[in-house]
């Protein structure tokens, strides 16, 4: 399986509850969240419409779409509240030599 590694050197400066919007030529925009010291990366575009989840509201492990008020679990991408019914993609993260990497399919 081919992978693209997206380095996020500024990730360690993110506080809990912070989000960053990343751009990936392979899969489009990605929302990167930091919760309880861990990083979670999901597709940034709401599956119900063209809204940026990075611009939404984060509470615990749930992000609310800023347009439709649907919610997603940032750990699994699962839809949690109507009107969203389709999940969003999730991407694993790992640290290599102190730099956070988001791993997306190439």
ABEGO torsion letter per residue (X at the ends): XBBBBBBBAAAAABBBGBBBBBBBAAAEBBBBBBBGGBBBBBBABBAABBBBAAABBBBEABBBBAAAGBBBBAAAGBBABOABABBBBBBBBBBBGGBBBBBBBX
